[in-house]
């Protein structure tokens, strides 16, 4: 908890509001469904069984992909700068659903760039 910094508190409230919008609107659920369909279809084409831990990992990355992309647009940050800010901020890690049990592993600049194109524009 941060006390005494009005700008931080306003930003935190903005992120909490955006989190609510993402959850209540169903955008996240829809994004996860599209991502799962695409992932499973690609697995069938490649002849690879898709399920279990791989599917769970894909869903975690999909959730982060959506949220990191939203956050990057909210902040107007470059991929490199967002990656650095994610490493520094528990608040941003929370919003992007980055697990921070023990060591914090944030998406690299390249991963953030991949996240920006997680699904094609039509999806």
N, C-alpha and C positions, 0 to 999 in steps of 0.2 A: 504494500500500500504506500502510495506517495501522498504526502500531506503538504499543503502550502504552495503548490505550483498550479495555478489556475489553468495555464495552457495545457499542461499534462492531463489534468482532470477533464478538460473539454475534449481532448484527443481520445482519452480513455472512453468517455461517454460516446463519442462518435463511433469508435470501434465496437462497443457493446451494442449500439443501435444497428450498425451494419451486420453484426453477428445475428441479431434478431431477424433482420430483413432476410438474410440468407437462409436462415432456418425456417421461419414461418411462411415464406413465399414458396418454399419447395424447390428453389433453385438448386440448392446443394443436392437434394435427393435426385432431382432430374439429371444433374451433371454426373452424379455417381452412377446412375442407371445407364446413361449413354456411354460412359467410360467403360463400364463393365461389359456392355454389349459389344463394344468395339474390341475390347481385349479378348473376350471369349471367341468372337468371330475370327480374329487374327490367329488365335491358338488352334482353332479347327482347320484353318487354311494351312497352317504350318505343321499340322499333325501332332501338336503338343497338347497334352491334357492340361486344362487350366482349372484350378480349384484349390481349395485348402489355403495353405499359408501364402501361396503366390497371389491368390485372389484377395486375401486380406491385405497384403502389402500393397497391391494395386489400388485398393479402395482408400487406404491411408494416404498414398501419394496423390490420388485423384482429389481427395478433400483438400490437401495442401496445395495442389495445383490451382484449384479454383480460388482459394483464399489468398494465396500469394499473388496471383494475378490481379485480384480485386484490390489488394493492398498496394501493389505497385502503381496501379492507376490512381488510387486515392492520394498517394504520396507524390506521384510524378517522379519516382526514383528510377535510376538505371538499374539493370540487373545486378551489377557489381555493388552499387551502393545499398540496394535492398538486402543483399546477402550479408553485408557487413552490419546493417542495422538489425537484422534478424538475430545475428550472433550476440548483439549487445542488449537486446530488449526482451524480457520475459513477457511483457504485454503483447508484443508483436508475435512472439512464439505461440502464445495462447491463441491469438486470433487465427493464426495459420495452422493451428493444431499440430505443432511440432513437439513431439515428445521430448521432455527435458529431464528425464530420470537419470541422474548422474551427469555424464558428459553431454553437452549440447551439440548436436549435429544438425547444422542448418543447411538448406539447399545452397549449392554453389551458384555462381553466376550462370554457368551453362545449364544447370538444372532448372533454374528460374526461367531461363529462356525457353527450355523445353516445355515447362509448365504453361508458358504463354500460348503454346500451340498444341496443348494436350488433346484437344478435339479439333476437327476441322471447322471452318466457319459455318458450314451448313448446320452442323450439330448444335 
